[in-house]
Amino acid sequence: MGLRSELLQCNLDSFLGAEILTSFLSGRGYGISSQEARRVASSIEGMGYKPEHIQQELERVARVM
């Protein structure tokens, strides 16, 4: 929910959204490529930041570092 709040509070483009996602995942021991992070950020934005969609996308792309 913290990630969702942060994404909603900022007027994000896919690059800034990707940076936030990368930081969020790396802080929890996961990695993501820059290209994949931008794709996920765009996808999340397009789906309206629903918590279920955010969680589904993060679980799909996160890799243990």
Secondary structure, DSSP 8 states (H G I E B T S, - for coil): -HHHHHHHHS---HHHHHHHHHHHHHTTTEE--HHHHHHHHHHHHHTT--HHHHHHHHHHH-EE-
